[in-house]
């Protein structure tokens, strides 16, 4: 059996942003694999020569048309998906807390929809538990910040 699916030869570095505004967090509905059609954090791959924080800003701008201030690192997360017994995706993802500082929310790039959600709405949106956990952590952390 021949497959045309590309398999990585090394892990990919990615970023995610828990964007907080008025007690809610930004989620995006993914338009491409992996996890096409699922609601998750905005984020993606780090480009060559790009810092992690610059990658977070770029991905959020591309996917949701928002400007953000990137805050503290919330979590480092490793995700490995397999296909036909081989590694299909292997991401090492750095998730940051972000504050929305400008822009008008709209879906773009590989996001087909965007929404501000409260912690109580995460299940209704079907947000994967790993993403929901970092969103809850980010919202708790944001409440503790001065100002």
Secondary structure, DSSP 8 states (H G I E B T S, - for coil): --------SS-EEEEEEEEEETTEEEEEEE-SSSSTT-EE-EEEE--TT--HHHHHHHHHHHHH-EEEEEEEEEEEEEEEEEETTEEEEEEEEEEEEEEEEEE-----TTEEEEEEE-GGGTTTTT--HHHHHHHHHHHHHHHHS--
